[in-house]
Amino acid sequence: MSAARSLLSALRQGHRPDVRDLTAFAEGLADGSVSDAQAGAFAMGVCHTPLLPDGRAALTRAMRDGGEVLQWDLPGPVIDKHSTGGVGDCVSLILAPALAACGAYVPMISGRGLGHTGGTLDKLSAIPGFRTEMQTDEVQAIVARVGCAIVGATADIAPADRRLYAVRDVTGTVESLDLIVASILSKKLAEGLEALVLDVKTGSGAFMSDPVAARALAQALVETGQANGVMTSAIVTDMSQPAATSAGNALEVIAAMEALTDPGTRRSARLVALTRALGGEALALGGLAADAQDGAARIDAALTSGAAAEIFGRMVAAQNGPTDFLERWRDRLPAAPVVAELRADRPGVIGRIDARALGEIVVTLGGGRQREDDIIDPTVGISHIAQLGAVVTEGQPLARIHASDSEIAEEAATRVALAIEMEQGAVTPPPLVQEVIR
C-alpha cells in the first residue's frame, strides 16, 4: 500500500497520522504524486479526525518546504503581518511601509479577494500600472532597496497549498482549523520571516464571526508559527463594522492614503488604531521595540512624520506604479461615474452594522469576486460609512454608494440601509483589540 493510501486509511479509521506520514503526504502534494482525489480525501479526513499540534506544525512545515523558501541577508529583521480577512481592511497598505520606516523589512505575500472579504492585491491593482506579480529576485531587490513589497505568491511558493486549497473549496472543507492554519502559515513562513503578527478577525464581517472559533484559530496559528521557529503572536480584533469607513478597492486605497498622509483625521482613526496595535506587536516581536506599547509609539511616529508615506510612494514606483503617486494620488486613482448618498430617515444612534452584508454589496456592485475568474471594477464600493455608536440626525448621510450607473446605485443604497440599524439611546461599540495571544 502506498504511503498516501496508508495515511488515508488511518484517517478513515479515526487514527491521527504521525509526523513522518504527514510530511510525506505534503511532499506528494507538491510533486504531484498525490492525486486530487487523495487530496480531497485527506481534507475530509482531517475534518473528521483533527490533527494534534505537532501534526499541524509538521504539515505546515512540509507544505512550506515543498516549494521555495526566501533567504535574506539584511541589516534588520524580516517581519510580516497576516489578516484572516474582513471588510474595509486596508491595514496592509499602511502597515508594511510603517514597519519599514521603523527598520523592518517586509516581503508581504498577499492574495486577491473572494467572496465578501476584499484582497490586498485587488486594492493595489486600483493604482495604475502597479505590478503585483513578480519573480522572487525582483521582490528581494525591492525589499532590500525600499524596505517593503506587497506581491502575490509565485507558483514556486508552497505549491502543496495551492493544490490543497483548490480541493478544500469543492469538498466543503474550507473551515477546517488544521487546514486553515497550514494554508496561511505555509505561505507566510516561506517568506523567510523572523517574526509574524496575525490579525484574527471576529464579528459580523469576519471569516470566523464566532469569538470562540476566532480565539481557537489565533491560538493554533501562534503555536504553529512558534513551533516552526518564527516569533509569532496574534491579535483578535473586532470586525463588527468595517476596519475603514470605506469598502471597495480604489476607495480603500484612498482610506489608506488618508491614514498615511493625515493620520489624525477622524475618518482614519479606527484604521490607524488597528495599524498601531498590529505594528507595535510586530516591532516588539522583531526586536525593534522594547514592547508592544513602545512599538505602537514608533509606528505613530512613522505615520505622523511622513516617513511611512514616503516609503509607500517608493514602493509604488518600484512596482511600476506612478512615480508621483504620493504627491498626486487623488488624481491617479480611478473614480466611479455615479456617487449616491444614503441619508438617515430618522434620528438615532448607529446600533448595529452587518459588515458582511456591506462586503457582499460591494461584490454585487462589481468590486469583488463570486468566482475566481470574475473581473473587478476598482472604482465601485461604499464610502463614508457611519460608525457604531455615532449619533445621527434625520437627513444626515450614512454612506455613499459608488456605482457604474444610477439604477445599480439605488438598489445598493436600499441594501445598505438594511445593513445599518438605528437604535435609541447610547451604544458602546466592542473594543477594537479584544485579546493578544503570544
MARVOMI-214144 format. One line per 3 residues: number of its first residue (from 1); their letters; for each residue x, y, z of C-alpha. Coordinates in steps of 0.2 Angstrom, whole numbers, plus 5000, padded with zeros to 4 digits. Layout:
NUM = A = X Y Z; ... .
This chain:
1 = MSA = 5000 5000 5000; 5007 5017 4996; 5011 5030 5009 .
4 = ARS = 4996 5041 5004; 4984 5027 5004; 4990 5021 5021 .
7 = LLS = 4988 5038 5028; 4970 5040 5021; 4966 5023 5028 .
10 = ALR = 4972 5028 5045; 4962 5044 5045; 4946 5034 5040 .
13 = QGH = 4948 5024 5055; 4950 5039 5066; 4969 5037 5069 .
16 = RPD = 4979 5053 5068; 4994 5052 5056; 5011 5054 5063 .
19 = VRD = 5023 5067 5058; 5033 5057 5046; 5017 5052 5036 .
22 = LTA = 5010 5070 5036; 5027 5076 5029; 5027 5063 5015 .
25 = FAE = 5009 5067 5010; 5013 5086 5009; 5028 5082 4998 .
28 = GLA = 5017 5071 4987; 5005 5086 4985; 5020 5097 4980 .
31 = DGS = 5027 5085 4967; 5011 5078 4960; 5012 5060 4966 .
34 = VSD = 4997 5063 4977; 4981 5064 4966; 4967 5077 4968 .
37 = AQA = 4956 5063 4974; 4968 5059 4988; 4970 5077 4992 .
40 = GAF = 4951 5078 4994; 4950 5063 5004; 4964 5070 5016 .
43 = AMG = 4955 5086 5018; 4939 5077 5023; 4948 5065 5034 .
46 = VCH = 4957 5079 5044; 4939 5087 5046; 4934 5071 5055 .
49 = TPL = 4950 5067 5064; 4958 5084 5068; 4977 5084 5070 .
52 = LPD = 4986 5087 5086; 4998 5102 5087; 5013 5093 5082 .
55 = GRA = 5005 5086 5067; 4998 5103 5062; 5016 5110 5064 .
58 = ALT = 5023 5096 5054; 5010 5098 5040; 5013 5117 5039 .
61 = RAM = 5032 5114 5039; 5032 5101 5025; 5020 5112 5014 .
64 = RDG = 5032 5127 5016; 5047 5116 5012; 5039 5109 4997 .
67 = GEV = 5042 5125 4987; 5054 5140 4988; 5058 5147 5004 .
70 = LQW = 5066 5165 5003; 5083 5168 5010; 5089 5185 5017 .
73 = DLP = 5104 5194 5021; 5098 5211 5028; 5103 5223 5041 .
76 = GPV = 5086 5222 5050; 5073 5209 5055; 5061 5202 5041 .
79 = IDK = 5044 5204 5048; 5026 5202 5041; 5008 5203 5046 .
82 = HST = 4993 5192 5040; 4974 5196 5042; 4961 5182 5042 .
85 = GGV = 4950 5194 5031; 4937 5206 5033; 4928 5221 5026 .
88 = GDC = 4937 5238 5023; 4953 5230 5029; 4967 5240 5020 .
91 = VSL = 4979 5240 5035; 4992 5231 5025; 4994 5246 5014 .
94 = ILA = 4998 5257 5029; 5007 5244 5040; 5020 5237 5028 .
97 = PAL = 5028 5255 5024; 5026 5260 5043; 5036 5244 5048 .
100 = AAC = 5049 5248 5035; 5051 5265 5041; 5055 5258 5059 .
103 = GAY = 5069 5247 5052; 5060 5231 5047; 5060 5223 5030 .
106 = VPM = 5043 5217 5024; 5041 5204 5010; 5022 5204 5011 .
109 = ISG = 5014 5190 5000; 4996 5194 4999; 4981 5187 4990 .
112 = RGL = 4966 5193 4980; 4948 5194 4987; 4935 5180 4985 .
115 = GHT = 4918 5182 4992; 4913 5196 5004; 4931 5199 5010 .
118 = GGT = 4942 5211 5000; 4960 5206 4994; 4975 5217 4996 .
121 = LDK = 4981 5214 4979; 4965 5220 4971; 4966 5236 4981 .
124 = LSA = 4984 5239 4975; 4978 5235 4957; 4967 5250 4958 .
127 = IPG = 4984 5260 4956; 4988 5262 4938; 5002 5251 4932 .
130 = FRT = 5005 5243 4949; 5013 5226 4947; 5008 5213 4960 .
133 = EMQ = 5016 5198 4951; 5035 5197 4952; 5048 5185 4952 .
136 = TDE = 5057 5181 4969; 5073 5190 4964; 5063 5206 4960 .
139 = VQA = 5054 5205 4976; 5070 5203 4986; 5078 5218 4977 .
142 = IVA = 5064 5229 4981; 5063 5224 4999; 5081 5227 5001 .
145 = RVG = 5081 5244 4992; 5064 5251 4998; 5060 5241 5014 .
148 = CAI = 5044 5233 5009; 5035 5225 4994; 5017 5218 4993 .
151 = VGA = 5015 5205 4980; 5006 5189 4975; 5014 5171 4978 .
154 = TAD = 5023 5164 4964; 5020 5146 4958; 5035 5141 4967 .
157 = IAP = 5029 5146 4984; 5020 5132 4994; 5014 5123 4979 .
160 = ADR = 5006 5110 4991; 4994 5123 4997; 4989 5128 4980 .
163 = RLY = 4983 5111 4977; 4975 5108 4994; 4966 5125 4994 .
166 = AVR = 4958 5121 4977; 4951 5104 4984; 4945 5112 5000 .
169 = DVT = 4934 5124 4991; 4925 5110 4981; 4924 5097 4995 .
172 = GTV = 4917 5109 5009; 4932 5108 5020; 4937 5126 5020 .
175 = ESL = 4933 5128 5038; 4945 5115 5045; 4956 5123 5058 .
178 = DLI = 4971 5112 5054; 4969 5116 5035; 4967 5135 5038 .
181 = VAS = 4982 5136 5049; 4993 5126 5037; 4987 5136 5022 .
184 = ILS = 4990 5153 5030; 5007 5148 5038; 5015 5138 5024 .
187 = KKL = 5014 5153 5013; 5019 5166 5026; 5034 5156 5033 .
190 = AEG = 5040 5153 5015; 5044 5172 5016; 5059 5168 5027 .
193 = LEA = 5052 5178 5042; 5059 5181 5059; 5043 5187 5066 .
196 = LVL = 5024 5187 5061; 5009 5195 5069; 4992 5189 5064 .
199 = DVK = 4976 5199 5064; 4962 5187 5068; 4945 5195 5065 .
202 = TGS = 4929 5191 5074; 4912 5199 5072; 4899 5201 5058 .
205 = GAF = 4911 5204 5044; 4924 5191 5049; 4928 5175 5040 .
208 = MSD = 4926 5167 5058; 4912 5178 5066; 4911 5167 5082 .
211 = PVA = 4923 5174 5095; 4927 5156 5102; 4932 5150 5085 .
214 = ARA = 4942 5165 5081; 4952 5163 5098; 4955 5144 5094 .
217 = LAQ = 4962 5149 5077; 4973 5163 5084; 4980 5151 5097 .
220 = ALV = 4983 5137 5084; 4992 5150 5072; 5003 5156 5086 .
223 = ETG = 5008 5138 5092; 5011 5133 5074; 5021 5148 5070 .
226 = QAN = 5032 5146 5085; 5034 5128 5083; 5042 5132 5066 .
229 = GVM = 5055 5144 5073; 5046 5161 5070; 5042 5173 5083 .
232 = TSA = 5023 5173 5082; 5008 5182 5090; 4990 5185 5086 .
235 = IVT = 4978 5199 5090; 4960 5195 5090; 4951 5211 5083 .
238 = DMS = 4934 5217 5080; 4925 5216 5063; 4908 5221 5069 .
241 = QPA = 4910 5236 5057; 4922 5239 5043; 4940 5242 5048 .
244 = ATS = 4940 5258 5037; 4925 5269 5033; 4926 5263 5015 .
247 = AGN = 4924 5246 5007; 4930 5244 4988; 4946 5244 4980 .
250 = ALE = 4951 5262 4975; 4941 5268 4990; 4951 5258 5002 .
253 = VIA = 4967 5265 4994; 4960 5282 4997; 4957 5277 5015 .
256 = AME = 4975 5271 5017; 4982 5286 5009; 4972 5297 5021 .
259 = ALT = 4979 5287 5035; 4997 5288 5028; 4997 5307 5024 .
262 = DPG = 4985 5313 5038; 4983 5300 5052; 4974 5312 5063 .
265 = TRR = 4959 5313 5053; 4943 5307 5061; 4939 5295 5046 .
268 = SAR = 4955 5286 5048; 4956 5285 5067; 4950 5266 5068 .
271 = LVA = 4962 5261 5054; 4976 5270 5062; 4972 5262 5079 .
274 = LTR = 4972 5245 5071; 4989 5248 5062; 4997 5254 5078 .
277 = ALG = 4991 5239 5088; 4997 5226 5075; 5013 5236 5071 .
280 = GEA = 5018 5238 5089; 5016 5220 5092; 5027 5216 5076 .
283 = LAL = 5041 5228 5081; 5042 5220 5098; 5042 5203 5091 .
286 = GGL = 5056 5208 5079; 5067 5216 5092; 5064 5234 5086 .
289 = AAD = 5054 5239 5101; 5055 5236 5120; 5037 5230 5120 .
292 = AQD = 5021 5232 5110; 5017 5249 5118; 5034 5256 5113 .
295 = GAA = 5032 5248 5096; 5015 5257 5094; 5023 5274 5098 .
298 = RID = 5036 5270 5084; 5023 5266 5072; 5014 5283 5077 .
301 = AAL = 5030 5292 5074; 5032 5284 5056; 5015 5290 5051 .
304 = TSG = 5015 5307 5058; 5032 5311 5052; 5028 5306 5034 .
307 = AAA = 5041 5293 5034; 5029 5278 5031; 5020 5288 5017 .
310 = EIF = 5037 5291 5008; 5041 5273 5008; 5024 5269 5002 .
313 = GRM = 5027 5280 4987; 5044 5272 4984; 5036 5255 4984 .
316 = VAA = 5023 5260 4972; 5036 5267 4960; 5047 5251 4962 .
319 = QNG = 5032 5240 4957; 5028 5250 4941; 5015 5262 4948 .
322 = PTD = 5016 5281 4946; 5032 5289 4952; 5022 5304 4958 .
325 = FLE = 5009 5294 4967; 5012 5301 4984; 5010 5319 4978 .
328 = RWR = 4996 5315 4966; 4986 5300 4972; 4969 5309 4972 .
331 = DRL = 4972 5312 4953; 4979 5295 4949; 4965 5284 4957 .
334 = PAA = 4950 5279 4946; 4933 5285 4951; 4915 5278 4948 .
337 = PVV = 4904 5288 4937; 4889 5288 4949; 4890 5293 4968 .
340 = AEL = 4874 5292 4978; 4871 5297 4996; 4861 5287 5008 .
343 = RAD = 4853 5298 5022; 4845 5293 5038; 4826 5293 5038 .
346 = RPG = 4825 5297 5057; 4837 5302 5071; 4845 5289 5082 .
349 = VIG = 4861 5280 5085; 4870 5268 5074; 4867 5252 5084 .
352 = RID = 4872 5238 5073; 4881 5236 5056; 4881 5220 5046 .
355 = ARA = 4898 5221 5039; 4897 5205 5029; 4882 5212 5020 .
358 = LGE = 4891 5228 5016; 4905 5217 5009; 4893 5207 4999 .
361 = IVV = 4885 5223 4992; 4902 5228 4986; 4904 5212 4977 .
364 = TLG = 4887 5214 4968; 4892 5232 4963; 4907 5224 4954 .
367 = GGR = 4920 5227 4967; 4923 5209 4972; 4923 5191 4965 .
370 = QRE = 4910 5177 4967; 4921 5166 4956; 4940 5166 4954 .
373 = DDI = 4939 5172 4936; 4927 5187 4939; 4934 5204 4933 .
376 = IDP = 4934 5218 4946; 4929 5236 4944; 4941 5245 4955 .
379 = TVG = 4930 5261 4956; 4914 5254 4965; 4911 5252 4983 .
382 = ISH = 4904 5261 4998; 4912 5276 5007; 4909 5287 5022 .
385 = IAQ = 4901 5273 5031; 4894 5279 5048; 4902 5270 5063 .
388 = LGA = 4894 5261 5078; 4889 5272 5092; 4888 5288 5080 .
391 = VVT = 4873 5299 5084; 4864 5304 5068; 4851 5317 5064 .
394 = EGQ = 4837 5315 5051; 4844 5318 5034; 4862 5315 5039 .
397 = PLA = 4872 5305 5027; 4875 5286 5032; 4885 5281 5017 .
400 = RIH = 4890 5285 4999; 4887 5272 4986; 4900 5272 4971 .
403 = ASD = 4892 5263 4956; 4893 5261 4937; 4875 5268 4935 .
406 = SEI = 4861 5276 4944; 4850 5261 4944; 4863 5250 4952 .
409 = AEE = 4867 5263 4965; 4849 5265 4970; 4847 5246 4973 .
412 = AAT = 4863 5246 4983; 4858 5260 4994; 4842 5250 4998 .
415 = RVA = 4853 5236 5004; 4865 5247 5013; 4850 5254 5023 .
418 = LAI = 4845 5237 5029; 4863 5233 5034; 4864 5249 5046 .
421 = EME = 4852 5248 5060; 4847 5263 5071; 4843 5262 5089 .
424 = QGA = 4838 5275 5103; 4850 5278 5117; 4869 5276 5119 .
427 = VTP = 4878 5262 5110; 4895 5256 5115; 4905 5248 5101 .
430 = PPL = 4915 5232 5105; 4933 5235 5109; 4944 5235 5093 .
433 = VQE = 4958 5224 5101; 4949 5210 5110; 4964 5199 5115 .
436 = VIR = 4983 5197 5112; 4989 5179 5111; 5008 5176 5112 .
